[in-house]
């Protein structure tokens, strides 16, 4: 991890990813947001999950379930969660700067 180590509890993020992975097979998980990569216009945490398991699940349902697993008390800040199939992720990575930033400069929880 980079200089974000004093601002981000990586173990807590990994626990969160495991809670989500208990529901869907997570292929990739990235964490960005102002606490990780900076940017005052971003939420404190922006979490991007990529899973083939999301195929056929309405986007809002995926997000609501994944957000419900976020432990606000443990993390101290809210998270904006994005849940994409691999094909959706490639489109959103190109279209949404915050998603691209999380994937390119954020914490890769599956690395």
Residue pairs with C-beta under 8 A, 6 or more apart in sequence:
1 8
1 10
1 107
4 35
4 36
4 37
4 107
7 35
7 36
8 31
8 35
8 36
8 107
9 74
9 75
10 107
12 71
12 74
12 75
13 31
13 75
13 107
13 109
14 109
15 71
15 74
16 47
16 69
16 70
16 71
16 75
17 26
17 29
17 49
17 109
17 110
19 69
20 26
20 29
20 49
20 66
20 69
23 53
23 65
23 66
23 69
24 49
24 51
24 53
24 54
24 62
24 83
25 51
25 52
25 53
26 49
26 50
26 51
26 110
27 50
27 51
27 52
27 86
27 110
28 48
28 49
28 50
28 89
28 103
28 108
28 110
29 47
29 48
29 49
29 50
29 108
29 109
29 110
30 47
30 48
30 102
30 103
30 106
30 107
30 108
30 109
31 45
31 46
31 47
31 48
31 102
31 106
31 107
31 109
32 42
32 45
32 46
32 48
32 98
32 99
32 101
32 102
32 103
32 105
32 106
32 107
33 39
33 42
33 43
33 44
33 45
33 46
33 47
33 79
33 80
33 98
33 102
33 106
34 40
34 42
34 43
34 44
35 44
35 45
35 77
36 45
36 46
36 102
36 106
36 107
37 101
37 102
37 105
37 106
39 98
39 101
42 98
42 101
43 77
43 78
43 79
43 80
44 77
44 78
44 79
45 75
45 77
45 78
45 79
45 80
46 79
46 80
46 82
46 98
46 99
46 102
46 106
47 66
47 70
47 79
47 80
47 81
47 82
47 102
48 81
48 82
48 84
48 89
48 99
48 102
48 103
49 66
49 81
49 82
49 83
49 84
50 84
50 85
50 86
50 89
51 83
51 84
51 85
52 85
52 86
54 62
54 83
54 84
54 85
54 88
55 85
59 83
62 83
63 81
63 82
63 83
66 81
66 83
67 79
67 81
70 78
70 79
70 81
72 78
82 92
82 99
84 92
89 99
92 99
93 99
93 100
93 103
94 100
